[in-house]
Amino acid sequence: MAKIDVIDIDRNKVGEVDLDDSIFAAKIKPHLVHEVVRMHLANKRSGTAKTKERAEKRGGGAKPFRQKGTGRARAGSTRSPLWRGGGTTFGPKPRSFAIKVSKKIRRQALRSTLTAKLKAERLIILDSFTMERVKTKDFIDALDRLEVANGLIITPEKDETLKLSSRNVPNVKILRHEGLNVYDILKFQHLILLKGALPKIEERLTQ
């Protein structure tokens, strides 16, 4: 098993931890990572775009002019798609853009991204990240000491003080270990795992 240093908020080494090779030394499979990111982005789409067809437009019940004798093309409704103010032909309808990807593929993609972060030396194991009060300035000072300006922080349990302190800080996101996902790992430069979250992530990905 590979070892990685555990540091405190001042980047001082406070210990070491073993990393599971099946998760942090896995074969990187870009095609699976692409598939999972595509699923993530597709599932975020609301799919609520909607236009009205001629039958849904108000009015247009009366024939606008007589069938013959005017020299104009015959028309049965002012709500025809050919007319200004008419309905739309083949317009969008509410739909789901959701893509299903198997749990096995999602886990393999997650192992690939975790392995890539470790190889790129962008993985940080943090002993603890305790905020005594909800204060954005204190949170930014802690990040400066940690030398991280763009990072995803994974916590072992809900930490409302940490979450509220970080909510107005750009390029930083706080997630519980259950929410760890491929898209966010790729989106942020650094992945910061609190030491308590590591065994829970390993347990999830070795099932």
C-alpha positions as CSV (number, residue, x, y, z in Angstrom):
1,M,0.0,0.0,0.0
2,A,1.1,3.5,-0.8
3,K,1.6,5.9,2.1
4,I,0.7,9.6,2.2
5,D,1.5,12.3,4.8
6,V,-1.3,13.6,7.0
7,I,-0.9,17.3,7.6
8,D,-2.5,19.9,9.8
9,I,-3.9,23.2,8.8
10,D,-0.4,24.8,8.8
11,R,1.0,22.1,6.5
12,N,3.0,20.4,9.3
13,K,3.3,16.7,9.0
14,V,1.4,15.0,11.9
15,G,1.4,11.4,10.7
16,E,1.0,9.0,7.8
17,V,-1.8,6.9,6.5
18,D,-2.0,3.9,4.1
19,L,-4.0,4.2,0.9
20,D,-5.8,1.3,-0.6
21,D,-4.1,0.5,-3.9
22,S,-7.4,-0.7,-5.5
23,I,-8.7,2.9,-5.1
24,F,-5.6,5.2,-5.3
25,A,-3.5,3.1,-7.6
26,A,-6.2,1.9,-10.0
27,K,-5.9,1.9,-13.8
28,I,-7.0,5.2,-15.1
29,K,-9.9,4.8,-17.6
30,P,-10.6,8.1,-19.3
31,H,-13.6,6.7,-21.3
32,L,-15.4,5.8,-18.1
33,V,-14.6,9.2,-16.6
34,H,-16.0,10.8,-19.7
35,E,-19.2,8.7,-19.5
36,V,-19.8,9.6,-15.8
37,V,-19.2,13.3,-16.4
38,R,-21.6,13.3,-19.3
39,M,-24.2,11.6,-17.1
40,H,-23.6,14.2,-14.3
41,L,-24.1,17.2,-16.7
42,A,-27.1,15.6,-18.5
43,N,-28.8,14.9,-15.2
44,K,-28.4,18.6,-14.2
45,R,-30.4,19.8,-17.2
46,S,-33.9,20.8,-16.2
47,G,-35.6,19.9,-19.5
48,T,-38.4,22.4,-19.0
49,A,-38.1,24.3,-22.3
50,K,-41.6,24.5,-23.9
51,T,-43.2,26.2,-26.9
52,K,-46.9,26.3,-27.9
53,E,-48.2,24.5,-30.9
54,R,-51.1,26.0,-32.9
55,A,-53.7,24.1,-30.9
56,E,-52.4,25.6,-27.7
57,K,-52.4,29.2,-28.9
58,R,-55.4,31.3,-27.8
59,G,-57.7,32.5,-30.6
60,G,-57.6,31.6,-34.3
61,G,-61.0,29.9,-34.1
62,A,-62.6,31.9,-36.9
63,K,-61.5,31.6,-40.5
64,P,-59.6,34.9,-41.2
65,F,-61.1,35.4,-44.7
66,R,-63.1,33.5,-47.2
67,Q,-61.7,30.6,-49.0
68,K,-61.8,31.9,-52.6
69,G,-61.8,35.2,-54.4
70,T,-59.3,37.2,-52.4
71,G,-56.2,36.2,-54.4
72,R,-54.5,35.1,-51.2
73,A,-53.4,31.6,-50.1
74,R,-56.2,29.9,-48.3
75,A,-56.0,30.0,-44.5
76,G,-58.1,28.4,-41.8
77,S,-56.6,30.0,-38.7
78,T,-54.5,33.0,-37.6
79,R,-52.6,30.7,-35.3
80,S,-51.0,28.7,-38.2
81,P,-47.2,28.4,-37.8
82,L,-46.9,30.4,-41.0
83,W,-48.5,33.4,-39.4
84,R,-47.0,35.9,-37.0
85,G,-48.3,35.1,-33.6
86,G,-49.0,31.5,-34.6
87,G,-47.9,28.3,-33.0
88,T,-44.4,26.8,-33.3
89,T,-43.7,23.8,-35.5
90,F,-41.7,21.0,-33.8
91,G,-40.8,23.2,-30.8
92,P,-39.3,21.8,-27.6
93,K,-41.4,19.9,-25.1
94,P,-40.6,19.2,-21.4
95,R,-38.4,16.1,-21.3
96,S,-35.8,14.3,-19.2
97,F,-32.2,14.4,-20.3
98,A,-31.2,11.9,-17.6
99,I,-28.6,9.2,-18.6
100,K,-28.2,6.1,-16.6
101,V,-24.8,4.7,-15.8
102,S,-24.2,1.5,-13.8
103,K,-22.9,1.7,-10.2
104,K,-19.9,-0.4,-11.3
105,I,-18.9,2.1,-13.9
106,R,-19.4,5.1,-11.5
107,R,-17.1,3.4,-9.0
108,Q,-14.4,2.7,-11.6
109,A,-14.5,6.3,-12.8
110,L,-14.3,7.5,-9.2
111,R,-11.2,5.3,-8.6
112,S,-9.7,6.7,-11.8
113,T,-10.1,10.3,-10.7
114,L,-8.8,9.6,-7.2
115,T,-5.7,7.9,-8.7
116,A,-5.2,10.8,-11.0
117,K,-5.3,13.3,-8.2
118,L,-2.8,11.4,-6.2
119,K,-0.4,11.0,-9.2
120,A,-0.7,14.8,-9.9
121,E,0.1,15.5,-6.2
122,R,-3.1,17.3,-5.8
123,L,-4.5,15.1,-3.0
124,I,-4.2,16.4,0.6
125,I,-5.0,14.3,3.7
126,L,-5.9,16.8,6.4
127,D,-5.9,15.9,10.1
128,S,-8.8,18.2,10.9
129,F,-10.5,21.4,9.8
130,T,-12.2,22.9,12.8
131,M,-13.9,26.3,12.8
132,E,-14.7,27.8,16.2
133,R,-17.2,30.2,14.7
134,V,-18.9,31.0,11.4
135,K,-16.4,33.5,9.9
136,T,-15.5,33.7,6.3
137,K,-12.2,35.5,7.0
138,D,-11.1,32.7,9.4
139,F,-11.8,30.2,6.7
140,I,-9.9,32.1,4.1
141,D,-6.9,32.5,6.5
142,A,-6.9,28.7,7.0
143,L,-6.9,28.1,3.3
144,D,-4.0,30.5,2.9
145,R,-2.0,28.6,5.5
146,L,-2.9,25.4,3.7
147,E,-1.7,27.1,0.4
148,V,-4.9,26.1,-1.4
149,A,-6.9,28.6,-3.5
150,N,-9.1,26.1,-5.4
151,G,-10.2,23.0,-3.6
152,L,-12.9,20.4,-2.8
153,I,-13.0,19.6,0.9
154,I,-14.5,16.2,1.9
155,T,-15.7,15.9,5.5
156,P,-16.6,12.7,7.4
157,E,-19.9,14.2,8.8
158,K,-22.0,17.3,8.5
159,D,-20.1,20.4,9.7
160,E,-22.5,23.4,9.5
161,T,-19.9,25.9,10.8
162,L,-17.4,24.9,8.2
163,K,-20.1,25.0,5.4
164,L,-21.4,28.4,6.4
165,S,-18.0,29.9,6.7
166,S,-17.1,28.7,3.1
167,R,-20.3,29.5,1.3
168,N,-19.2,33.0,0.0
169,V,-15.7,31.8,-0.9
170,P,-15.2,31.2,-4.7
171,N,-13.5,28.1,-6.0
172,V,-14.1,26.1,-2.8
173,K,-16.7,23.5,-2.1
174,I,-17.5,21.4,1.0
175,L,-19.0,17.9,0.6
176,R,-19.7,15.1,3.0
177,H,-18.0,11.8,2.0
178,E,-21.3,10.4,0.6
179,G,-21.4,13.2,-2.0
180,L,-17.9,12.6,-3.4
181,N,-18.2,12.5,-7.2
182,V,-16.1,12.4,-10.4
183,Y,-17.3,15.8,-11.7
184,D,-16.4,17.8,-8.6
185,I,-13.0,16.1,-8.3
186,L,-12.1,17.1,-11.8
187,K,-13.6,20.6,-11.4
188,F,-11.4,21.6,-8.5
189,Q,-7.6,21.7,-8.5
190,H,-7.0,20.2,-5.0
191,L,-8.9,17.4,-3.3
192,I,-8.7,17.7,0.5
193,L,-9.8,14.7,2.4
194,L,-10.3,15.0,6.1
195,K,-8.6,12.0,7.8
196,G,-11.9,10.7,9.2
197,A,-13.5,10.6,5.7
198,L,-10.8,8.4,4.2
199,P,-11.9,5.0,5.7
200,K,-15.5,5.7,4.8
201,I,-14.6,6.5,1.1
202,E,-12.5,3.3,1.0
203,E,-15.3,1.3,2.4
204,R,-17.7,2.6,-0.2
205,L,-15.4,1.9,-3.1
206,T,-14.3,-1.6,-2.0
207,Q,-17.8,-3.1,-1.7
